[in-house]
Amino acid sequence: MTFSFPGNTVRSAYHDGRLSQYLLLVACLAGVVGLFAARALVSLSPVAAVVAALLNPAIRQELPRWLRNGAAVRLALLYVLLLSSAFYTSAWEVWRHEVFRQLPLLGVPLAFALAVPLTPRQRYAVGSFFTIGVALIGLATLGKYLLNPQEANHLIETGQNVASVTRIFHIHFSVMLVLGVYFGFLLQREALAPPVLRWVLRGASLACVVVLHVLVYRTGLLALYAMLLVDAVWVVVLNRQILAGLALLVCLLVVPYLAYTNLPSVQRRVGGSLYDIQQFEKGHDINTSSLSQRLAAWQTAQALAARRPWLGVGPADAYDAMMQEYTWRDYGLRPEHRAMIHNQYLHYLVASGLVGLFLWLLVLLTPLLQPALRRNPYVVHFLVILGAAMLVDSLLEVQIGFNLFVFLYGFLVVSTEREVRLGQQNPS
């Protein structure tokens, strides 16, 4: 009889790479849980992922590949841009906080570029966990709506939203729901999916669609239908599947019509949104209108960016600069209702100028220009969904949105580019 001591087991797991791989898997699952409910795990999971990278027994051979990973380098450039703003920032306390807060721009790509890669089954498990988890939270939130629909519809009519049961901010929750819709659809098509899980994923995808429409999350619906339009064009132009493209276009028209004609919440959201726009155009009081406040913020940001076009005012100074700009034209808004930019592209233009906007577009669009990454439907859907949502919100300026983007960028884009490069080096 032979005995295996714990030390020998750990040493063996380290040398064959299992320790690094399993720790990366735990970090991914913890990160998903953190996004859903446990905020502490959002901060701890990148640390665990970096430790997983350091435990790769072949880390010396992987280091050059990390430095050549374009996706990791692009996120690092965003961090370098933040560091370089130290030369002209005046908000030092905020700058130091941002330097710490945005460390995952370096750590998360490093982890996915250096740690022993997850197996296809492990990656599938993480994707399924995210999709099913967000669907369950969505269904629980829908149940909360159904317990008192009159009160919830009144909130929706006045531009507010039904909060998720785990207190995820509604904008980020809506983006997660859209990711759940498309990830669920893609995952259920995989050969790895057993029959029961295939049906669970289909149900999760459908549940996310229903929750998005009943609770009328505007940002999520914009991203949902923007992705549907891109899919329709994609299958027609690139795949030559005319009938499939036409079917998607029909869904793009019919589903919103059916939702509007059958769901009181949708009718109230549309009516309230049109009223808000009219109030803004007529110069009326918009202190209780979130949509009008967003329009005012966009105009304020455009005026600010026009005066500092190249390097912007500095990421740490963006809030102070916006509030100062409101003193020139306040749109009748009281100080507590003067909104920040709510557009990630415009936010980079204000904070870091054309240089920052250019680097951000490199992060978002470069993977779509690479054939190997463009053929990965998960990469394409992630980038288009987040890119559309960022037209109406500065997702990276709130920690949960920042971590959602950086985690998925590492999990999907950095990992896929790493896999492609390894395949090119070892074609057999």
N, C-alpha and C positions, 0 to 999 in steps of 0.2 A: 504494500500500500504506500502511495506517495502522497505527501502533504504539500499543499500550495500555500505559502505564506503571503499575507497581504502585500508586503513590500515587493515580492517577486511578481505578483499579479499586476501591480501598478507599473513596475518597471517594464514588464512585457507589453502592457497596454500602451505605454509611452513609445517604445521602440517600434511597434507595428502601426502606430498612428491612431489607434482607437481612442486613446485618451484625448487627443486634440479634436478628433471628429465628434466624439460624444459630448465634449464640453461645448463645442460650437452648436450642436443640436440643442442642448439644454439652454444655451444663450438665446437661440432663435425662439424656442417655445416660451421662455421667460419674457422675451421682448414682446411677443404677441399678447401674453397675459397682461403685461404692463400697459400696452395700448388699450386693452379692454377695461381694466379695472385697477390694477395695482401700480400706481404711478412710480413707486420706488424701484420697481423692476425695470422701468424704462431707463433709468439711470444706471442700474447695476448690470443689465444684460450686455451693453457694449464693453464693459470692463471684462466680463467673463469671456466674451468673444475674442478680445485682444489676448487674454491669457491662453485661450485655445490656439491662437496663432503662434504664440511663443513656445507652445508645447509640441509643435510640429517637429519631429526628429530630423526632417529634411529642410529645415528653415533656411539654411545657407543656400541651398539650391533654388529655393523659392524666392528669395529676396530680389534677384535681378528681374524675375517675372513680375513681381509686384511693382517695381519701378517702371516697367514697360506696360503696365495695365492702364490703358487710356482712361477708363472710367474712374479708376482710383485717382489718377493724376488730375482729372478735371475737378473732382470734389476738393482735392488738396489745393488747387488754384483758388477756389472760393475762399478757403481758409486763409491762404496767403494774402488775398485781397483784404480780408478783415484785419489781419495783422498790419498790413501796410497803411491802413487808415489811421494808425497811431500817429503818423506824421502831421495830420491835420485835424484830429478830433479835439473837441473841447470837453466832452462828457467822459472823463476818465473812468469813473466808477462803472458806468454802463458798458464802456469798452472792455474793461477787465471781466465783467460778467459775461459778455458775449464771447470773449476768447475762451472762457471755460465752457459755456453752454454749447458752443459749436465744435468742441473737440471731436464728437462723433464723425465729423467730416473727414477726419484723419483715421480715427480708430476703427470705425465700422468697415470701410473699404479694405483697410489693412487686414482685418480679421478674415474677410471673405477671400482675400487674395493670397494669404499665407497659411491659414489653418488647413488641416487635411480636409478636402472637400466632402460635403455630405453625399451620401449615396442617393441615387434617384428615388428610392423608397423613403428615405429620410426627408428629402425635399418635398416629396408628395405629401408626407404626413404633416409637415409644417403648413403647406398650402391648404390642406383640408381642414386642419385645426383652425386656421384663420377664417376660412370661409364659413364653416359650420358655427364657429363661435360668434361671428358678427351677425349671422342669421338668427341665432338664438337670442342675442341681446335685442335685435330688431323686433322679434316676435314678442318679447316681454314688454318692450316699449309700446308696441301696438296694443297689447293688452291694457296697458296703462291708459292709452287714448280711449279705448272702448269702454272703460269704466266710467268715464265722464266726457263723452264726445262734445257736449254743448260747451263746456268750459274750454276744452282743447281747441275747438273751432273758433272760439272767440279769440284765443291767443293767436291762432294762425291768421285771422282776419286783421289783427292789429300789428302784424309783422313779426310776431314772436314765434317760438317753436316749442314743441313738446320735447322735453329733455329726455335723454336716454336713461334707462334704469341704472346704469353704472356711471352716470354723470359725465360721459364723454361730451365735449362741446359739440353742438349740433352740426356745425359745418364739417368738422373732422369725422364725426359719426356718419354723415351722409356720404362722404368720400369713401369710407370703409364699406358702406353698403353697396356702392357702385362697384368697387373692387370685388366684393362678394358675388355680385351678379355675374360678372364676366369670368372671374376665377372659377366659380362653381361650374359654369358652362364648360370651360376648358378642361378642368380636372376630371369631370365625369366622362370625357371622351378618351382619357388616357387608358392604355392597356393595363396599367398598374391597378386600376380601380376594380375591386371586387363588386359583384352585382348589387349587394346591399348598399355599399358605400356610394355606388353610382347613383342610386335613387335618392339617397340622403343628400348628395350634392345637388342633384336636380331640384329637390325640394328647397334646399337652402338658397339656391339662386332665385327661384320663384318667390320665396319669402322676402328676399331683399328687394325685389321689384315691387311687391305689394306694399311693403313698409315705406319705401321711398315715395310712392304715389299717395298713400293714405295720409301720411304725415307731411307731405308736400315740402320736403327739404329742397329749396331752390337750387343751391349749389350742387347737390347730388343729382338732381334732375337734369341740370345743364350738362354735367359730365356724362351722365347716362346716355343722353340723346346725341351729344357730340360724338361719343364713341360709336354709337349705332350708325351715325352718318358716315364716319370714317370706315367702319366695317362694310357698309353698303358699297361705297366707292372702291374699297380694297378688293372685294370679291368680283366686282364687275371689271375694273380696269386691269388688275394684275392677275386674277385667277380666271377671268373670262367666264364666270358663272353668272350669266345674265338673270336667270330666274331667281337664284338665291339673293342677288342684289336687289331685285325688284321686291322680293318678299320682305327684305329688311326695310326698304323704303316705305312699304305699306305699313309695317309696324311703326315706323317713325311718325306716320300721320294718324293711324287709327288708334293706337294706344293712348296718346294724349287726348284725343277727342273723346274716347270712351271714359277716360278718367275725369275729364271736365264735366261731362254730361251726367255722370253717375255718382261722383264723390263730392259732397258738400264742402269738404276741406279744400279740395282743389279750386272749386268755384270761389271760395272766400279768399284763398291766397291770390288768385288771379285778380279778383276785384280789388283787393287791398293793394296789390302791387301797382296796378294801373292808377289807383287813386294817389298813391305816393308819388308817382312820376308826375302826375298833373299838379300836385302841390308844389313840387320842385320847380316845374316849368313856369308856374304862375307866381313864384316868389312868396308863397304862403308859409306859414309856420311849419317847420319840418322837425321840430324837437322830439316828436314821438314817432318819427318815420325812419326806420333803419335803412330802407332802400334809398330814400332821398338823401340821408346823411352820407351814404356811400357815394352817390353822385357828386355831392359837394366835396367830399374828400378827393375824388378823382380830379376834379377841376383845380382844387388847391394844390395837389401834388404836381400836376402838369405845370402850373405857374412856377412852382418851386424848382422843378427840374430844368426849366428853361433858363434859369439864371445860373445854374451850376451843372452844365451839361456833361462835362468830361469825367470828373471823379465824384460828383455829387457832394452832399453835405457830410458824408461819413455815416456808416451804419449805426454807430452809437448816438449820433446827433439827429437822426431822422425824426424822432418823436418831438423833440424840442423845436426843430425847424418847422415841422408841420403846425404845431401850436402857435408859433410866432407868425407863420403865414396867415393863420386864421385871424390874427389881429388886424390884418389889412382888409380882409373880407371875410366876415363870419357867417354869412348866409342866414343871419338871425338865430344862429345856434348858441345855446348857452354852453359855457366851458365843458360841462360834463357830457355834452352830446356831440362834441367835436371829434369826429371819428378819425382813426388812422386810415391808411391808404386802401386796404382791402383789394389789392391787385399785386401779385408777386412781381410781375414784370415792371410795373410802375414803381414798386417799392425799390427794386434794384436800381432803377433809373434815378430815383431821388437819393438813395443812400450811397450808391457807388458810381453813378453816372453811366455814360455809354460803355465804359470799360466793364463795369459790373454787369450790365445787361448783356453784353457780349459773352462774358464768361458763363453767365447763367444759361444763355441759349446754347452754348457749347455743351453744357451738362445735359440739357433736356433734349437737344435735337441730334447731336452727333451719333448716338446709338442707332437712330433711325436711318442714318446715311450709310451704315455698315451692313452689307448684305447678310452676314451671318447672324447679327443681332436682330435685323429686321425680319428674319424668318422665324424668330421666336415669338409666338403670339402673346406670351406672358409679358415680355419686355415691351412690346408695342402697346398692349392694352394699359399697362401700368403708366407708361409715359404720356399717352394721350389723355387718360382719365385725370391724372394729376395736373397735366398741362392745361386742360380745360377748366378744372376747378380753380386753378390759380389765376384765371382771368378775373375772378370775382372775389378772391380772398388772398391775403398774404399768409399762406399756410405755414411757411417756414419761420414766421415770427412768433409762433406759439409752440411750446415745447413738444406737445403731442403731435402736431402736424410736422414739425421738423424731424422728430424721430420716426414717424411713419414713412416719410419720404426717404430718409437716409437708410433706414433698415431695408426697405424694399429695393432701393437702388443697389445696395450691396448684395442682397440676396438674389436679385434677378440680373442686373446689368453687369456688375463687377464679376460675379460668378460665371455668367455666360461668356464674357470676354475671356476670362481665364481658361475656361473649357475649350473655347475656340482656338486660342493660342497653343494650348497643349496638343490639340488635335492636329494643328499645322506642323508642330515640331515632331510629332509621332504619328504620321499618317496611317501607319499600319494598325 
